[in-house]
Amino acid sequence: MIPASDLVDAFPTVVPGVIPLGARVLVQLRTVREKTQGGIFIVEDTRDFNKANTQLGRIYQLGPIAFRNRDTGMLWKEGVWAVPGDYVRIPKWGGDRFERKVPGTDDKAMFCIFSDHEIIAKVDPEAFEDLDEVK
């Protein structure tokens, strides 16, 4: 199981300042830190590489017709795939990505907006001893 403290550290509380519209899903990506827990600064190239390779996210908010039939507004027969608070796998590329400052740190929280059908899978943190993407 991933310790709750690791998940809180990877996904700090930050207000994104945007609301997804239509069938879009707002996802908070794992935060890439400016320095290690030991205080060593991580070089910019490494941070950029880690940001580009982040595929683990937490659903922050759903647009009003996410996981719904676009014509009728009715839920898909499969239902809602993920809800706010769920951890998910997202595509490595695509989406509308932006950053917000994490209060009290030099770190930036990353957010991304995807279409609902682009969410790849739900991640169950209880099923893993360790997720490298959280570190």
Secondary structure, DSSP 8 states (H G I E B T S, - for coil): ---HHHHHHHS----------TTEEEEEEEEE-SB-TTS-B--HHHHHHHHHT--EEEEEEE-TTTTB-TTT--B-TT--S--TT-EEE--SS-SEEEEEE-TTSS-EEEEEEEEGGG--EEE-GGG-S--GGG-
